[in-house]
Amino acid sequence: MADAPTDALTDDEVLAAVAEHRGRSGDTEWQRLANSARIEHQPLLDCTVTRCIESRTTGEQTRPAPFDLSGRPVVDDLDAYRQDPPKNPRRRETVHLVLDGSVREVPCHDCSNGKQQCPNCKGTGRLQCEPQVPCTDCKSVTSCTKCRGRGGSRKAPVTPVAPQKVKRPGVRVDCALCEASGTACPRCLGWGKTLCTDCGGDGKVKCRHCQGRGRWSCDTCTGKGRLTVWRGATITRAPEDQDVTPPPPRAPWIIRSRLKGRGAWRETVVGAKDRLPEDLAAHHRSAIERSLVKKKGEVTRQVSIRHLPLARVVLAEEQDRVYYVYAGVARHQVTWIPSRRWVSRVAAGAAAAMTTAVLLFVALR
């Protein structure tokens, strides 16, 4: 901000702002406050260190052939390859390298001409199936009230029938086993079982994974039968943020929250080789410097700094309030919060009132 002050708040500026806020500005008032006010500077800091962290993987890589590698840098030594630090550490980047002379085409070792045997049916295209299933209506318990599915003098069919369409649920029909009239389940005709609707009693069903073909397209080479193989490296650069926790002295949370979007915050972004702002408070500078220890894989960094000059003022004549003076765009601003003394007194009064009310309630019962 062009209009923001460039120096920390001086005690004279702090006292003048408090006097004006109280409506008692003037040299006499300023001098009186200078003799009784207790001033403590508690500047606010909002700082994030963004590091660009590099990681790399090296090894043999494969893709279905033919695979176009023309857009990748070709190098003589993967481990020795170095990139310039990125201009923007917040931007994620990925680079794929190819070792010179390592590219070749080979047959796929997982298939034959791009086809694999289906592991589900072992290449047969069909799966075993139970040809007969319990009747869904009688569940083999009361298939026939007379013979109970055991048959009679009549020679029974070799296999059950397909499930019958039930026109009148609950009405028994003639048993196909013992020929008794009106004793059998209308769906299975007394058998207690019906032919499986999936295989029709055949005992085999088409494999759903390969659709009965017994083979499918190879996942490794996507059915092409050949692979492009090369030795390469993948270099990834990703941002990693670290927030700097401001050390004491620090303003109360309510003041930090209140001033988050107010005041003439001084904003600076510095790179890895830049110096920190000269107007930083000493304890803030030390905290940021401790956070700048280089981490494994770090190729560059960027430090985003926002700080606001702030002073805490306690007046001997007015101990129920604590004033906070902060840098403004045009002039210094003042805000205040109740002092701990005032809060304690109010809390004690509230507790006493509550106790009196409870005792009165008990006495009147």
Rosetta blueprint (number, residue, H / E / L):
1 M L
2 A L
3 D L
4 A L
5 P L
6 T L
7 D L
8 A L
9 L L
10 T L
11 D H
12 D H
13 E H
14 V H
15 L H
16 A H
17 A H
18 V H
19 A H
20 E H
21 H H
22 R L
23 G L
24 R L
25 S L
26 G L
27 D H
28 T H
29 E H
30 W H
31 Q H
32 R H
33 L H
34 A H
35 N H
36 S H
37 A E
38 R E
39 I E
40 E E
41 H E
42 Q L
43 P L
44 L E
45 L E
46 D E
47 C E
48 T E
49 V E
50 T E
51 R E
52 C E
53 I E
54 E E
55 S E
56 R E
57 T E
58 T E
59 G E
60 E E
61 Q E
62 T E
63 R E
64 P E
65 A L
66 P L
67 F L
68 D L
69 L L
70 S L
71 G L
72 R L
73 P L
74 V E
75 V E
76 D L
77 D L
78 L L
79 D L
80 A L
81 Y L
82 R L
83 Q L
84 D L
85 P L
86 P L
87 K L
88 N L
89 P L
90 R L
91 R L
92 R L
93 E E
94 T E
95 V E
96 H E
97 L E
98 V E
99 L E
100 D L
101 G L
102 S L
103 V L
104 R E
105 E E
106 V E
107 P E
108 C L
109 H L
110 D L
111 C L
112 S E
113 N L
114 G L
115 K E
116 Q E
117 Q E
118 C L
119 P L
120 N L
121 C L
122 K L
123 G L
124 T L
125 G L
126 R E
127 L E
128 Q E
129 C L
130 E L
131 P L
132 Q E
133 V E
134 P E
135 C L
136 T L
137 D L
138 C L
139 K L
140 S L
141 V L
142 T L
143 S L
144 C E
145 T L
146 K L
147 C L
148 R L
149 G L
150 R L
151 G L
152 G L
153 S L
154 R L
155 K L
156 A L
157 P L
158 V L
159 T L
160 P L
161 V L
162 A L
163 P L
164 Q L
165 K L
166 V L
167 K L
168 R L
169 P L
170 G L
171 V L
172 R L
173 V E
174 D L
175 C L
176 A L
177 L L
178 C L
179 E L
180 A L
181 S L
182 G L
183 T L
184 A E
185 C L
186 P L
187 R L
188 C L
189 L L
190 G L
191 W L
192 G L
193 K E
194 T E
195 L E
196 C L
197 T L
198 D L
199 C L
200 G L
201 G L
202 D L
203 G L
204 K E
205 V E
206 K E
207 C L
208 R L
209 H L
210 C L
211 Q L
212 G L
213 R L
214 G L
215 R E
216 W E
217 S E
218 C L
219 D L
220 T L
221 C L
222 T L
223 G L
224 K L
225 G L
226 R E
227 L E
228 T E
229 V E
230 W E
231 R E
232 G E
233 A E
234 T E
235 I E
236 T E
237 R E
238 A E
239 P E
240 E E
241 D E
242 Q E
243 D E
244 V E
245 T L
246 P L
247 P L
248 P L
249 P L
250 R L
251 A L
252 P L
253 W H
254 I H
255 I H
256 R H
257 S H
258 R H
259 L L
260 K L
261 G L
262 R L
263 G L
264 A L
265 W L
266 R E
267 E E
268 T E
269 V E
270 V E
271 G E
272 A L
273 K L
274 D L
275 R L
276 L L
277 P L
278 E L
279 D L
280 L L
281 A L
282 A H
283 H H
284 H H
285 R H
286 S H
287 A H
288 I H
289 E H
290 R H
291 S L
292 L L
293 V L
294 K L
295 K L
296 K L
297 G L
298 E E
299 V E
300 T E
301 R E
302 Q E
303 V E
304 S E
305 I E
306 R E
307 H E
308 L E
309 P L
310 L E
311 A E
312 R E
313 V E
314 V E
315 L E
316 A L
317 E L
318 E E
319 Q E
320 D E
321 R E
322 V E
323 Y E
324 Y E
325 V E
326 Y E
327 A L
328 G L
329 V L
330 A L
331 R L
332 H L
333 Q E
334 V E
335 T E
336 W E
337 I E
338 P E
339 S L
340 R H
341 R H
342 W H
343 V H
344 S H
345 R H
346 V H
347 A H
348 A H
349 G H
350 A H
351 A H
352 A H
353 A H
354 M H
355 T H
356 T H
357 A H
358 V H
359 L H
360 L H
361 F H
362 V H
363 A H
364 L H
365 R L
